Amino acid sequence: MQPERSQPRSSWLARLLFWGTAGVAIGTISATLGAGAALFMPLDPAVVPLLREETGNQWWRNGLQYRLQQPLTVLVLGVEPSPGIPLGAPEALNGHADAIWLVRFDPQEDNTTVLSLPRDTRVLFPSGAVGALHEADTIGGTALVQQSVSTTLGGLKIDRTVRLNPEGLREVVDLLGGVELLVTQPMRYRDRAGNLTIQLDNGWQSLDGDRVEQFARYRVDSPWGELDRVQRLQVLLLALRDRALSPGMLPQLSQVAQRAHKYLRTNLSREEVIAIVNLLSKQDPERMQLLLLPGKMDPNNFWNPESKALGRLLETYFPPDRPGVGRRTKLMSSSARDRYDQTYNRISVQDATGNPAAVEQAIAQLRQAGFVQVRAIDPWPYPQRHTQIVAQSGDLNLAELVQRRLGRGEIVRAATGDLGSDLTIRLGTDLVEP
């Protein structure tokens, strides 16, 4: 997926830098944390039932020493350090949470799911007060954030937590040797008072830590608030993951991990991190799913979860883990579900072919197939070969139904589609070829 188009604003450095560092710690935990985990992670006896030790004395012999035997769900909080705290200081991790992700490592399904929870998600605190999810950290620390996330997600069990200081992004990217990113338009901005200069050309390029920081800090005000940057920085996460898991990085991972550890606090054990290393190092990159908590923005600027869409997401990506308990039974037959999807789900169609007529043809085809709420959105700035069906809320039933009706299209489980719809079709030239 590619980054979204955006404009600058300089008042949010810490929260954006988190997303980059979180991308390293979550999507590439097998590299930046796991490879050197034994150098700094404490031993946790409680982890033993989750893991199986393999024979061999070396981590890289037959993969790694440990394997997850059941899903592990980790809450990741990016904290905004208080002004004046030195880079890498432990006190920087005491800042308030400014970004929240929930990550599920599932060895049974062989996938990794990253769910972005907007910081302004509406939650009900134990006191009865209503507030934004990020405020839970100020009121009750990590424990209250964990409780609030669990309650929002229907009592979902959360196994471990990670707090991240966002200021390590530049150092980590440089240790990784830079990352490949597509900059969709020239980025130019200068703020002398904030000591910020952004100067990036458009196109595919390798960005070092300084330029990744510029990429991360460039944005516009949006009616979607924080959500547009959530989308764009999921692209950065994937780029960091791909770089960290590349074969040439393996000899450098221990050094990266040693540098990265000062930017986080976690109750993940050494063995758990090594087991995550094992899972991700062998996992196809396509098995990582980047999702957004489905919801709508209300007039009070709260992100309100949508119960039906959330229920489908939990059923698909966060099913019960108890032995003998499978995924929840669907309440509708396949035909009834298809009719529901065609009537009530919102679909956006985006041209990436350079041929505007392709959008009209695709919309006509979908409407003829029974889809009611279909609309065109602004074209994608770069042509692409393959049509993508972007399921930003993770609704695979809807994505597969659209795929069948169109006769082609790659399903992409990432929150990089149009936020005003349930699913985005990004048309490639393969859809208009004979």
C-alpha positions, 0 to 999 in steps of 0.5 A, a space after each residue: 500500500 502507498 502513503 496518503 497525500 498530506 500537508 504539514 503541521 508541526 505541533 505533534 512531533 511526539 505522537 507521530 514519531 511513536 507510530 514509526 517506532 511502534 512500527 519497528 516494535 510491533 511489525 518488526 519486533 522479530 528484528 528490532 527487539 527479538 534478535 537481541 531480546 536476551 540482552 535486556 528482557 527479564 525472565 518471566 516464569 509465567 510464560 512457560 505454558 505458552 512456549 516450547 523450547 526447541 533443541 539446540 544451543 544457538 538461536 538461529 539453529 532450526 530457526 529460534 529456540 521458542 515457539 508460541 503455542 497459543 495466540 498472544 495479544 499485546 497492547 502497545 502505547 506510544 507515550 508523549 514525553 514531557 518537555 525537557 526529558 532527555 532522549 532515551 531517559 527512563 522518565 520519558 516513558 512516564 508521559 501520557 499515551 498518545 497512540 494505541 495499538 492492539 497486536 495479536 500474534 496467532 501461531 494457529 492461524 499463522 498471522 499477525 493482526 495490528 488493530 489501530 485504536 484512535 486516541 479519541 475513541 469514546 470510552 466509559 471510565 469506572 467512575 461513570 464519566 465518558 472520555 477519550 481512550 488516551 485520557 485513561 492513561 492520565 487517570 489510571 496509567 497502563 492498567 486503566 488503558 488496558 481495562 478500557 480497551 478490553 471493555 471496548 472490545 467486548 471483554 477481550 483478554 489482553 496478555 501483555 503491554 508495551 510502552 514506547 518512547 517515540 523519540 528513537 525513530 531516527 536512530 532506529 531507521 538509521 541503524 536499519 540503513 533507511 527504508 523505502 517509501 513512496 512520497 506521493 507529492 513534494 513535501 515542503 514546510 519550514 517552521 523556524 520557531 519549532 526548528 522544523 524543516 521538511 523538504 522531500 521530493 515525490 517518488 519512490 526513494 530510500 529515506 534515512 532517519 532524518 527524512 523519515 522523521 520529516 515524512 512522519 511529521 508532514 500532515 494537514 488538518 482533516 475532518 477525520 482528525 488523527 485517522 488520516 495519519 493512522 493510515 499513512 503511518 501504517 504504510 511506514 510500519 510496513 516499510 520498517 517491517 520489510 527492511 528489518 526482516 530483509 536477509 541483509 539486516 540479520 547480522 545487525 539486529 542485535 545492535 538495533 535491539 540494544 539501541 532500541 530497548 531504552 525506548 520501551 518498557 514491557 512485561 513481555 518476557 525474553 522467551 515471549 519476544 524470541 517466540 514472536 521472532 520465530 513466528 514473524 521470521 517465518 511468516 509470509 508478509 501478507 499474513 500481517 493485517 493492519 486494521 482500524 477500529 470501525 466507527 464514526 466521528 461524532 460532533 464531539 470529536 469522539 470516535 464511536 465504535 460501530 457495534 456490528 462492524 466491530 463484532 465481525 472484526 472480533 469474530 474474524 481476527 480476535 476469536 476466543 482462545 479457550 480450547 474447544 471454543 471456535 469462532 462464533 457462529 454467523 447469525 445470517 445465512 450466506 445469501 442473507 449476508 450477501 444481500 445485507 452487504 450489497 444494501 448497507 455497506 459503503 463502497 468507494 471506487 478510486 481510479 489508479 489506471 489513468 482512465 476515468 471511464 474505468 471508474 464509471 464502468 466499475 460502479 455500473 458493474 457493482 450496481 448491476 450486481 446489487 450494491 447500492 451505496 457505491 461512489 467515486 472518490 479522487 483518483 490515486 496519484 500513481 497508476 498501478 497494475 493490480 486492482 486492490 480491494 482494501 478492507 480497512 475494517 477487515 470485513 473479509 466477507 464483503 471483500 470476497 463478495 466484491 471480488 466475486 462480483 468484479 471477477 478479480 482484485 487483490 484483497 488487502 487487509 489494511 486501514 488505508 482505504 477511504 475513511 468514508 466507506 466500508 471498503 475501497 476498490 483501487 482500480 488497476 489496469 488489469 480491470 480494464 484490460 481485455 
